[in-house]
Amino acid sequence: MDFDLYQQNQQTLSQVIRHTTSSIKILQTRIVQWTNATEKEIQADLDLIHLIFKHARACCSSFASVCAAQNLYPQLAQFVLDQTNDGKTTAPSYSLLVCMIDLVKRDSLFPLSSSQLHNFVAIASPLWSQRKIYMCRKSMELCYRLMSSVIDNDHGSIIVNNVILYIRQCRTHMTRADVERIRSDEYTEFYFNGSDTLPMIYDRTTFKWLVQIIFAVFSKQIGDHLALINEIKVDLLLETDSGFISYFQRYIVYATQNMDAFKDAIHSNHYTDLDTIQSIIANVTLVIEGIGFPYNAKPLIRRLANFEKKLSED
């Protein structure tokens, strides 16, 4: 985006968020202009639409009657959806992915249909193997938000298949040295550039989204044949090959040592809360205290008790 266009968008944004009757008229005019714009012009304006979506989410309800972003949200949402239709764009841009995430974040303002959700999944899933790391990150974030909030089990199976393929490729192509590098504090960032036979780029952020997606999958209970969510957690805790219990212990220790940051993350997450976390910990404790648990659970129980105590502190 050139500077003149950026300046124009910022000026439009400042006018739109003033909560006046003229704000609505200004945004209506821009929507008409976007409808008749070229694809190249639209891609540049999606950044402005993203900022308008952000304002719509944050705007106080007392201003709803004069908030242009909220009043015209359905038209803006439909405009973004039009850009996702087959044949509309040669390839989704970063700005379009960001706006798609906006729509999923605020599904209550413009509920997405089953076919639209399926289209979102179809667009985002192939981008996990994109050459541009920022596209990988946003496509995985979009899949996570779809999986954890509004998507049904049938559409979720596509994301599950993506997760399985992603893990297989990591196991096949990443070396122990790569794993140590990504875990090392000496690296502020980590990239694994795919070869010609593996057109994928990994970094810490993509792995973070992968873990988030996996836990969202568990929470969804994709199908009866995969067992209930509590049974899945028990299977993970009892599994000797996955290393899950070792990871879980390290995570509890880290979260306990960084409790303020952990609570901040919980408060900023729209899909869970402290009560849910406490319930999960209580249920896990019941599992590992059972006589059928095959490991010495006392160290983990102590860590969980300490974690619960700090979690309850103000």
Buried (B, 14 or more C-beta within 10 A) or exposed (E): EEEEBEEBBEEBBEBBBEBEEEBBEBBBEBBEEBEEBEEEEBBBBBBBBBBBBBBBEEBEEEEEEBBBBBBBBEBBBEBBBEBBEEEEBEEBBBBBBBBBBBBBBBBEBBEBEEEBBBBBBEBBBEBBBBEEBEBBBBBBBBBBBBBBEBBEEEBBBBBBEBBEBBEEBBEEBBEEEBEEBBEEEEEEEBEBEBEEEBEBBBBBBBBBBBEBBBEBBBBBBBEEEBEEEBEBBBEBBBEEEEEBBEEBBEBBEEBBEEBEEBBEEBEEEEEBEEEEBBEEBEEBBEBBEEEEBEEEBEEBBEBBEEBBEBBEEE
